[in-house]
Amino acid sequence: MTDVIDGTELGPVGQEIVYENDRVRVWHIRLEPGERQPLHRHDHPYLVVAIEGAKNVVQTVDGTRIDADEPTGGVVYRDPGAVHMLTNVGDTTYLARLVELK
C-alpha cells in the first residue's frame, strides 16, 4: 500500500536500503547539487550520518522551510513523525546514511 498525504504520493526515506535487521534499517542517500528527495514520512526515530556534507534545505508538508547544513562527519538524531522533502541547495554532492531505529 502506498502512503498518500493530501493527494501526494509519499516516496521512500532514501534511495536504497543497504542494511536491515529486526532493530535497524539503514538507507543510502545521495543528492547531487540541486537534486531533491521526494516527499516522505519518517515512521521511526532515526540518525543521519553525513558521509559527504552539503548545504540542504528541508521543506515540511505544511510548507515550512528549514536550513539544514550538514557538515561532513556530522550526526543528527530526529524523532519520528516528520513528513518532508530534502533538497541539496549547495554546490557539493550530499552523501549520507540514515539509520532508522525500529
ABEGO torsion letter per residue (X at the ends): XBBBBGGBBBBBABABBABBBAABBBBBBBBBBGBBBBBBBBABBBBBBBABBBBBBBBBAAGBBBBBBBBBGBBBBBBBGBBBBBBBABABBBBBBBBBBX
